[in-house]
Amino acid sequence: MISYIKGIAVYADAETILIENHGMGYQVHTTTTACNQISIGSEAILHTFLYVREDVLALYGFLTKEELRVFRLLLGVNGIGPKVAVAVLSTLTVEDLYYAVISEDAKSIAKTPGIGPKGAKRLIMELKDKLELSDIGMKEEETGEVSVEAEESETKDAVDALIALGYSNAEAYRAVHKVAGREHMDAEQILREALKIIMLM
């Protein structure tokens, strides 16, 4: 198993990067974010997954271990193959995907080419119990207890208010849960602080 590749980026397009390592060139399928961030001629490290099927042998790589972990989770969703999984991570960051899943924001996920509304709902249903805070490198003390079912009424009211203002479920949920000390605030105070956070996103 190839865990990662470290070498010089010699070519990149919208979907792949060619990494040269000890005289060999490795074609790595990756996200558009990685393709845009890695500079040709510079050293790059990609955490990789070797996809093997009867007629397919392809290498997929990601800038972080978190992206790779979520990519593997996406492959476990019925109807999602590696190309669509990469498309999801090209459309949404790991953090955006996390909040879209826990807030059941199918609309944001459905923006991914090849997913559609039904696919987005299926993805949410299958991933909701599998995504953890550690998947996006977040610490519980920084975000508070994250639970849609056990949402505090003041926090939920603030989320609902943001949605009513036109923000997506994921945007509202993420902003509210980034408000420090929200457990000591009323809904209006939480909303005010959450709007400040949204302005900085």
VODO-245087 format. One record per residue: residue in one letter; x, y, z of N, C-alpha, C in turn; residue number from 1. Coordinates in Angstrom, 3 decimals, always signed. Example, Ala and Ser with C-alpha at 12.3 -4.5 7.8 and 13.67 -1.06 7.14 Angstrom:
# VODO-245087
a  +13.190  -5.690  +7.800  +12.300  -4.500  +7.800  +13.200  -3.300  +7.800  1
s  +12.850  -2.250  +7.080  +13.670  -1.060  +7.140  +12.900  +0.030  +7.870  2
***
This chain:
# VODO-245087
m  +0.845  -1.194  +0.000  +0.000  +0.000  +0.000  +0.884  +1.250  +0.000  1
i  +0.589  +2.181  -0.891  +1.334  +3.431  -0.958  +0.642  +4.435  -0.041  2
s  +1.281  +4.791  +1.074  +0.656  +5.688  +2.050  +0.738  +7.150  +1.630  3
y  +1.871  +7.528  +1.039  +2.008  +8.905  +0.562  +3.091  +8.962  -0.510  4
i  +3.061  +10.048  -1.262  +4.085  +10.292  -2.282  +4.684  +11.664  -2.035  5
k  +5.993  +11.726  -2.044  +6.706  +12.986  -1.859  +7.651  +13.160  -3.033  6
g  +7.501  +14.257  -3.732  +8.360  +14.488  -4.888  +8.090  +15.855  -5.499  7
i  +8.619  +16.051  -6.703  +8.465  +17.327  -7.394  +7.260  +17.275  -8.329  8
a  +6.403  +18.271  -8.228  +5.253  +18.364  -9.122  +5.736  +18.858  -10.484  9
v  +5.532  +18.045  -11.511  +6.014  +18.426  -12.844  +4.885  +18.788  -13.803  10
y  +3.649  +18.462  -13.412  +2.508  +18.773  -14.280  +1.234  +18.716  -13.431  11
a  +0.271  +19.544  -13.778  -1.036  +19.504  -13.102  -2.109  +20.026  -14.032  12
d  -3.285  +19.397  -13.967  -4.452  +19.952  -14.648  -5.559  +20.058  -13.606  13
a  -6.800  +20.074  -14.018  -7.894  +20.272  -13.067  -8.159  +19.061  -12.185  14
e  -7.644  +17.887  -12.586  -7.984  +16.662  -11.863  -6.791  +15.824  -11.429  15
t  -5.633  +16.035  -12.024  -4.480  +15.187  -11.712  -3.202  +16.002  -11.535  16
i  -2.296  +15.411  -10.783  -0.961  +15.979  -10.609  +0.056  +14.885  -10.909  17
l  +1.102  +15.234  -11.639  +2.184  +14.291  -11.921  +3.344  +14.600  -10.984  18
i  +3.662  +13.629  -10.128  +4.727  +13.777  -9.155  +5.926  +12.927  -9.565  19
e  +7.099  +13.566  -9.669  +8.318  +12.819  -9.999  +9.064  +12.479  -8.719  20
n  +9.372  +11.191  -8.571  +10.096  +10.717  -7.395  +11.129  +9.692  -7.831  21
h  +12.427  +10.014  -7.645  +13.535  +9.120  -8.007  +13.421  +8.616  -9.445  22
g  +13.173  +9.538  -10.350  +13.155  +9.202  -11.765  +11.871  +8.571  -12.267  23
m  +10.879  +8.438  -11.400  +9.593  +7.865  -11.814  +8.495  +8.901  -11.650  24
g  +7.555  +8.912  -12.598  +6.450  +9.852  -12.548  +5.171  +9.162  -12.125  25
y  +4.526  +9.689  -11.093  +3.285  +9.103  -10.573  +2.116  +10.034  -10.893  26
q  +1.138  +9.505  -11.612  -0.061  +10.291  -11.907  -1.041  +10.115  -10.744  27
v  -1.365  +11.218  -10.086  -2.218  +11.165  -8.899  -3.488  +11.961  -9.159  28
h  -4.617  +11.303  -9.034  -5.908  +11.981  -9.148  -6.173  +12.694  -7.834  29
t  -6.608  +13.941  -7.896  -6.779  +14.708  -6.666  -7.849  +15.775  -6.830  30
t  -8.008  +16.596  -5.815  -9.031  +17.638  -5.836  -8.545  +18.869  -6.601  31
t  -9.486  +19.693  -7.026  -9.107  +20.928  -7.708  -8.345  +21.850  -6.747  32
t  -8.673  +21.755  -5.468  -7.967  +22.562  -4.465  -6.492  +22.216  -4.444  33
a  -6.183  +20.930  -4.437  -4.782  +20.494  -4.431  -4.079  +20.934  -5.709  34
c  -4.766  +20.784  -6.837  -4.169  +21.179  -8.119  -3.847  +22.668  -8.137  35
n  -4.691  +23.462  -7.503  -4.471  +24.902  -7.483  -3.411  +25.326  -6.476  36
q  -3.269  +24.562  -5.398  -2.341  +24.950  -4.335  -0.915  +24.496  -4.581  37
i  -0.749  +23.396  -5.282  +0.597  +22.865  -5.513  +1.230  +23.559  -6.711  38
s  +2.406  +24.094  -6.518  +3.108  +24.815  -7.581  +3.994  +23.873  -8.385  39
i  +3.935  +24.004  -9.696  +4.786  +23.199  -10.567  +6.245  +23.530  -10.284  40
g  +7.065  +22.494  -10.145  +8.480  +22.678  -9.865  +8.810  +22.664  -8.381  41
s  +7.772  +22.653  -7.543  +8.009  +22.624  -6.096  +7.762  +21.228  -5.548  42
e  +8.246  +20.995  -4.347  +8.046  +19.694  -3.710  +6.626  +19.587  -3.178  43
a  +6.037  +18.412  -3.329  +4.669  +18.188  -2.872  +4.583  +16.855  -2.134  44
i  +3.686  +16.812  -1.176  +3.399  +15.565  -0.457  +1.903  +15.315  -0.551  45
l  +1.522  +14.137  -1.028  +0.116  +13.769  -1.124  -0.105  +12.446  -0.401  46
h  -1.097  +12.423  +0.463  -1.486  +11.190  +1.151  -2.375  +10.402  +0.198  47
t  -2.038  +9.153  -0.040  -2.614  +8.457  -1.189  -3.454  +7.231  -0.839  48
f  -4.288  +6.883  -1.802  -5.137  +5.695  -1.747  -5.053  +5.020  -3.113  49
l  -4.698  +3.745  -3.133  -4.594  +3.002  -4.391  -5.922  +2.306  -4.653  50
y  -6.605  +2.754  -5.689  -7.909  +2.191  -6.047  -7.703  +1.063  -7.058  51
v  -8.136  -0.124  -6.704  -7.903  -1.303  -7.538  -9.224  -1.984  -7.885  52
r  -9.460  -2.155  -9.167  -10.581  -2.938  -9.661  -10.060  -3.808  -10.805  53
e  -10.880  -4.669  -11.335  -10.431  -5.586  -12.379  -9.780  -4.863  -13.555  54
d  -10.387  -3.755  -13.967  -9.881  -3.030  -15.136  -9.358  -1.638  -14.787  55
v  -9.187  -1.360  -13.486  -8.750  -0.032  -13.060  -7.667  -0.137  -11.992  56
l  -6.611  +0.657  -12.171  -5.568  +0.804  -11.160  -5.223  +2.292  -11.123  57
a  -5.725  +2.987  -10.113  -5.571  +4.439  -10.072  -5.150  +4.896  -8.686  58
l  -4.319  +5.939  -8.670  -3.812  +6.481  -7.416  -4.508  +7.813  -7.127  59
y  -5.077  +7.925  -5.938  -5.744  +9.158  -5.512  -4.965  +9.755  -4.351  60
g  -4.776  +11.073  -4.383  -3.967  +11.711  -3.352  -4.602  +12.974  -2.810  61
f  -4.266  +13.289  -1.541  -4.886  +14.428  -0.862  -3.856  +15.181  -0.026  62
l  -4.115  +16.455  +0.183  -3.173  +17.303  +0.898  -3.082  +16.954  +2.378  63
t  -4.162  +16.433  +2.952  -4.163  +16.107  +4.378  -4.679  +14.693  +4.609  64
k  -4.319  +14.144  +5.771  -4.815  +12.824  +6.157  -6.311  +12.873  +6.410  65
e  -6.813  +14.017  +6.837  -8.239  +14.163  +7.088  -9.031  +14.009  +5.797  66
e  -8.533  +14.637  +4.713  -9.192  +14.498  +3.416  -9.193  +13.041  +2.969  67
l  -8.069  +12.368  +3.158  -7.972  +10.959  +2.767  -8.962  +10.114  +3.559  68
r  -9.072  +10.369  +4.857  -9.988  +9.606  +5.702  -11.438  +9.792  +5.255  69
v  -11.817  +11.034  +4.955  -13.180  +11.295  +4.510  -13.414  +10.721  +3.117  70
f  -12.400  +10.753  +2.263  -12.495  +10.125  +0.935  -12.842  +8.644  +1.078  71
r  -12.184  +7.964  +2.009  -12.468  +6.542  +2.230  -13.890  +6.337  +2.736  72
l  -14.351  +7.245  +3.599  -15.727  +7.149  +4.081  -16.720  +7.347  +2.938  73
l  -16.417  +8.283  +2.059  -17.294  +8.540  +0.912  -17.380  +7.325  -0.012  74
l  -16.273  +6.614  -0.152  -16.292  +5.418  -0.996  -17.220  +4.344  -0.443  75
g  -17.486  +4.411  +0.850  -18.378  +3.445  +1.470  -19.848  +3.770  +1.295  76
v  -20.140  +4.945  +0.731  -21.537  +5.343  +0.501  -22.029  +4.691  -0.786  77
n  -23.174  +4.091  -0.731  -23.747  +3.406  -1.883  -23.874  +4.352  -3.075  78
g  -23.310  +3.951  -4.205  -23.428  +4.737  -5.431  -22.337  +5.767  -5.642  79
i  -21.399  +5.880  -4.697  -20.316  +6.866  -4.849  -18.993  +6.152  -5.116  80
g  -18.418  +6.454  -6.277  -17.116  +5.913  -6.637  -16.042  +6.961  -6.377  81
p  -14.789  +6.651  -6.717  -13.693  +7.575  -6.419  -13.796  +8.930  -7.111  82
k  -14.280  +8.954  -8.355  -14.382  +10.231  -9.066  -15.387  +11.168  -8.394  83
v  -16.516  +10.615  -7.993  -17.526  +11.445  -7.330  -17.045  +11.842  -5.941  84
a  -16.349  +10.920  -5.248  -15.812  +11.232  -3.917  -14.833  +12.405  -3.995  85
v  -13.979  +12.401  -5.016  -13.052  +13.526  -5.217  -13.822  +14.795  -5.553  86
a  -14.885  +14.652  -6.346  -15.697  +15.820  -6.704  -16.338  +16.441  -5.464  87
v  -16.756  +15.599  -4.520  -17.334  +16.111  -3.272  -16.303  +16.952  -2.534  88
l  -15.073  +16.439  -2.435  -14.020  +17.145  -1.710  -13.449  +18.314  -2.507  89
s  -13.782  +18.393  -3.791  -13.420  +19.566  -4.583  -14.462  +20.663  -4.421  90
t  -15.698  +20.247  -4.138  -16.799  +21.196  -3.979  -16.873  +21.739  -2.558  91
l  -16.638  +20.851  -1.578  -16.722  +21.215  -0.168  -15.428  +20.855  +0.546  92
t  -14.999  +21.700  +1.458  -13.876  +21.320  +2.307  -14.358  +20.240  +3.272  93
v  -13.429  +19.587  +3.951  -13.805  +18.582  +4.933  -14.719  +19.193  +5.994  94
e  -14.381  +20.402  +6.434  -15.194  +21.065  +7.454  -16.578  +21.396  +6.921  95
d  -16.650  +21.911  +5.683  -17.941  +22.226  +5.075  -18.801  +20.969  +4.948  96
l  -18.185  +19.866  +4.527  -18.913  +18.609  +4.374  -19.425  +18.127  +5.721  97
y  -18.576  +18.235  +6.739  -18.966  +17.810  +8.086  -20.225  +18.552  +8.532  98
y  -20.215  +19.864  +8.417  -21.362  +20.643  +8.863  -22.575  +20.421  +7.978  99
a  -22.368  +20.196  +6.700  -23.492  +19.908  +5.804  -24.164  +18.596  +6.196  100
v  -23.355  +17.609  +6.595  -23.901  +16.306  +6.994  -24.665  +16.409  +8.306  101
i  -24.047  +17.008  +9.340  -24.704  +17.018  +10.643  -25.903  +17.961  +10.690  102
s  -25.954  +18.930  +9.766  -27.118  +19.825  +9.716  -28.111  +19.395  +8.639  103
e  -27.810  +18.258  +7.989  -28.664  +17.701  +6.937  -28.908  +18.706  +5.816  104
d  -27.829  +19.364  +5.408  -27.892  +20.369  +4.351  -27.639  +19.698  +2.998  105
a  -28.649  +19.007  +2.514  -28.513  +18.278  +1.251  -28.282  +19.229  +0.074  106
k  -28.803  +20.435  +0.170  -28.673  +21.396  -0.932  -27.211  +21.718  -1.219  107
s  -26.413  +21.917  -0.159  -24.989  +22.232  -0.355  -24.247  +21.056  -0.966  108
i  -24.552  +19.849  -0.500  -23.880  +18.654  -1.012  -24.282  +18.381  -2.455  109
a  -25.546  +18.677  -2.787  -26.055  +18.414  -4.138  -25.410  +19.297  -5.199  110
k  -24.654  +20.312  -4.792  -23.929  +21.148  -5.751  -22.788  +20.370  -6.405  111
t  -22.415  +19.248  -5.804  -21.345  +18.424  -6.357  -21.779  +17.774  -7.657  112
p  -21.006  +17.904  -8.732  -21.350  +17.223  -9.986  -21.443  +15.710  -9.773  113
g  -22.529  +15.113  -10.241  -22.685  +13.670  -10.135  -23.409  +13.193  -8.887  114
i  -23.809  +14.122  -8.007  -24.495  +13.728  -6.777  -26.015  +13.853  -6.921  115
g  -26.512  +15.049  -7.082  -27.949  +15.268  -7.172  -28.618  +15.217  -5.807  116
p  -29.870  +15.688  -5.712  -30.589  +15.748  -4.432  -30.728  +14.387  -3.746  117
k  -31.093  +13.356  -4.500  -31.270  +12.033  -3.893  -29.949  +11.482  -3.383  118
g  -28.890  +11.666  -4.169  -27.575  +11.194  -3.756  -27.084  +11.927  -2.517  119
a  -27.390  +13.227  -2.433  -26.981  +14.021  -1.278  -27.677  +13.532  -0.011  120
k  -28.959  +13.235  -0.108  -29.697  +12.732  +1.056  -29.176  +11.366  +1.488  121
r  -28.842  +10.519  +0.514  -28.294  +9.202  +0.845  -26.935  +9.343  +1.513  122
l  -26.108  +10.262  +1.012  -24.794  +10.504  +1.603  -24.940  +10.940  +3.058  123
i  -25.863  +11.859  +3.315  -26.088  +12.334  +4.683  -26.519  +11.183  +5.588  124
m  -27.441  +10.377  +5.109  -27.964  +9.276  +5.905  -26.867  +8.273  +6.271  125
e  -25.982  +7.992  +5.317  -24.955  +6.981  +5.542  -23.733  +7.503  +6.290  126
l  -23.495  +8.822  +6.239  -22.301  +9.379  +6.897  -22.570  +10.009  +8.252  127
k  -23.818  +10.257  +8.569  -24.130  +11.034  +9.769  -23.564  +10.407  +11.041  128
d  -23.544  +9.094  +11.119  -23.040  +8.423  +12.315  -21.552  +8.079  +12.217  129
k  -20.930  +8.413  +11.096  -19.527  +8.033  +10.885  -18.553  +9.200  +11.008  130
l  -19.020  +10.415  +10.746  -18.134  +11.571  +10.835  -17.974  +11.995  +12.288  131
e  -16.736  +12.167  +12.707  -16.436  +12.595  +14.067  -15.693  +13.930  +14.026  132
l  -15.628  +14.615  +15.172  -14.895  +15.873  +15.248  -13.452  +15.694  +14.819  133
s  -12.866  +14.524  +15.124  -11.463  +14.291  +14.785  -11.241  +14.240  +13.281  134
d  -12.308  +13.992  +12.510  -12.173  +13.928  +11.056  -11.788  +15.269  +10.443  135
i  -12.078  +16.359  +11.143  -11.726  +17.671  +10.606  -10.736  +18.385  +11.513  136
g  -10.103  +17.625  +12.401  -9.053  +18.190  +13.226  -9.557  +19.209  +14.220  137
m  -10.841  +19.118  +14.603  -11.400  +20.064  +15.552  -11.417  +19.464  +16.949  138
k  -11.276  +20.288  +17.965  -11.320  +19.838  +19.335  -12.678  +20.190  +19.929  139
e  -13.225  +19.272  +20.703  -14.553  +19.464  +21.242  -14.652  +20.723  +22.091  140
e  -13.563  +21.037  +22.822  -13.633  +22.216  +23.672  -13.694  +23.507  +22.860  141
e  -13.315  +23.452  +21.590  -13.362  +24.638  +20.751  -14.737  +24.858  +20.148  142
t  -15.527  +23.803  +20.056  -16.813  +23.907  +19.374  -17.988  +23.624  +20.272  143
g  -17.747  +23.067  +21.439  -18.841  +22.671  +22.308  -19.366  +21.313  +21.898  144
e  -20.311  +20.785  +22.654  -20.910  +19.502  +22.315  -21.723  +19.665  +21.036  145
v  -21.423  +18.853  +20.043  -22.131  +18.960  +18.779  -23.142  +17.836  +18.684  146
s  -24.411  +18.160  +18.751  -25.471  +17.161  +18.665  -26.739  +17.843  +18.178  147
v  -27.190  +17.440  +16.996  -28.397  +18.038  +16.440  -29.599  +17.691  +17.311  148
e  -29.631  +16.405  +17.764  -30.783  +15.947  +18.524  -30.891  +16.646  +19.881  149
a  -29.741  +16.918  +20.515  -29.736  +17.501  +21.856  -29.427  +18.990  +21.822  150
e  -29.770  +19.640  +20.722  -29.451  +21.064  +20.554  -30.112  +21.901  +21.631  151
e  -29.365  +22.784  +22.266  -29.935  +23.700  +23.233  -30.909  +24.632  +22.516  152
s  -31.973  +25.001  +23.205  -33.012  +25.804  +22.560  -32.497  +27.148  +22.062  153
e  -31.626  +27.812  +22.845  -31.114  +29.114  +22.428  -30.244  +28.978  +21.184  154
t  -29.414  +27.946  +21.182  -28.550  +27.696  +20.027  -29.384  +27.379  +18.794  155
k  -30.396  +26.546  +18.979  -31.259  +26.175  +17.854  -32.002  +27.392  +17.314  156
d  -32.459  +28.257  +18.218  -33.155  +29.476  +17.776  -32.225  +30.350  +16.936  157
a  -30.956  +30.434  +17.339  -29.983  +31.234  +16.583  -29.741  +30.625  +15.210  158
v  -29.636  +29.289  +15.155  -29.460  +28.600  +13.871  -30.661  +28.863  +12.968  159
d  -31.852  +28.725  +13.524  -33.077  +28.954  +12.739  -33.143  +30.397  +12.228  160
a  -32.691  +31.343  +13.046  -32.711  +32.748  +12.639  -31.774  +32.990  +11.465  161
l  -30.603  +32.367  +11.487  -29.648  +32.520  +10.376  -30.201  +31.909  +9.098  162
i  -30.848  +30.767  +9.233  -31.448  +30.128  +8.053  -32.537  +31.020  +7.476  163
a  -33.322  +31.650  +8.372  -34.382  +32.556  +7.922  -33.803  +33.775  +7.207  164
l  -32.553  +34.136  +7.544  -31.891  +35.267  +6.889  -31.299  +34.890  +5.530  165
g  -31.401  +33.597  +5.186  -30.942  +33.166  +3.868  -29.672  +32.343  +3.849  166
y  -29.089  +32.077  +5.006  -27.885  +31.249  +5.060  -28.278  +29.771  +5.004  167
s  -27.382  +28.953  +4.467  -27.668  +27.524  +4.378  -27.622  +26.889  +5.762  168
n  -28.191  +25.698  +5.874  -28.145  +24.964  +7.150  -26.710  +24.842  +7.642  169
a  -25.812  +24.451  +6.734  -24.417  +24.220  +7.119  -23.743  +25.511  +7.567  170
e  -23.967  +26.598  +6.836  -23.371  +27.887  +7.208  -23.858  +28.331  +8.583  171
a  -25.164  +28.187  +8.803  -25.745  +28.600  +10.082  -25.223  +27.747  +11.222  172
y  -25.218  +26.454  +11.023  -24.787  +25.536  +12.078  -23.314  +25.743  +12.413  173
r  -22.492  +25.908  +11.387  -21.057  +26.095  +11.619  -20.785  +27.401  +12.363  174
a  -21.427  +28.486  +11.930  -21.177  +29.786  +12.552  -21.598  +29.789  +14.020  175
v  -22.777  +29.243  +14.294  -23.277  +29.236  +15.666  -22.372  +28.396  +16.576  176
h  -21.894  +27.276  +16.061  -21.064  +26.403  +16.886  -19.620  +26.889  +17.003  177
k  -19.301  +27.968  +16.336  -17.992  +28.598  +16.516  -18.052  +29.755  +17.519  178
v  -19.249  +30.059  +17.995  -19.405  +31.146  +18.968  -18.899  +30.675  +20.332  179
a  -17.850  +31.302  +20.813  -17.278  +30.927  +22.107  -18.199  +31.352  +23.242  180
g  -18.417  +30.432  +24.166  -19.235  +30.744  +25.334  -20.710  +30.869  +25.054  181
r  -21.184  +30.277  +23.951  -22.590  +30.423  +23.586  -23.539  +29.816  +24.625  182
e  -23.027  +28.863  +25.435  -23.887  +28.238  +26.437  -24.334  +29.231  +27.515  183
h  -23.666  +30.394  +27.550  -24.022  +31.423  +28.535  -24.755  +32.604  +27.888  184
m  -25.144  +32.449  +26.622  -25.794  +33.544  +25.895  -27.237  +33.200  +25.560  185
d  -28.023  +34.253  +25.300  -29.362  +34.010  +24.780  -29.284  +33.977  +23.253  186
a  -30.401  +33.667  +22.619  -30.409  +33.485  +21.163  -29.968  +34.738  +20.420  187
e  -30.387  +35.893  +20.901  -30.037  +37.150  +20.228  -28.530  +37.402  +20.285  188
q  -27.921  +37.133  +21.427  -26.469  +37.323  +21.558  -25.709  +36.347  +20.668  189
i  -26.180  +35.099  +20.650  -25.536  +34.085  +19.802  -25.631  +34.484  +18.341  190
l  -26.815  +34.940  +17.935  -27.032  +35.353  +16.549  -26.092  +36.493  +16.172  191
r  -25.939  +37.469  +17.061  -25.081  +38.617  +16.798  -23.636  +38.177  +16.581  192
e  -23.155  +37.272  +17.460  -21.780  +36.788  +17.348  -21.596  +35.903  +16.127  193
a  -22.606  +35.101  +15.827  -22.526  +34.210  +14.660  -22.444  +35.009  +13.364  194
l  -23.175  +36.109  +13.285  -23.125  +36.963  +12.092  -21.724  +37.566  +11.902  195
k  -21.082  +37.906  +13.010  -19.715  +38.406  +12.926  -18.791  +37.348  +12.348  196
i  -18.994  +36.100  +12.791  -18.157  +34.997  +12.319  -18.402  +34.751  +10.838  197
i  -19.651  +34.792  +10.413  -19.974  +34.583  +9.000  -19.295  +35.639  +8.132  198
m  -19.251  +36.855  +8.595  -18.611  +37.940  +7.836  -17.131  +37.687  +7.612  199
l  -16.517  +36.870  +8.475  -15.085  +36.574  +8.370  -14.800  +35.289  +7.614  200
m  -15.833  +34.522  +7.293  -15.639  +33.240  +6.603  -15.229  +33.471  +5.153  201
***
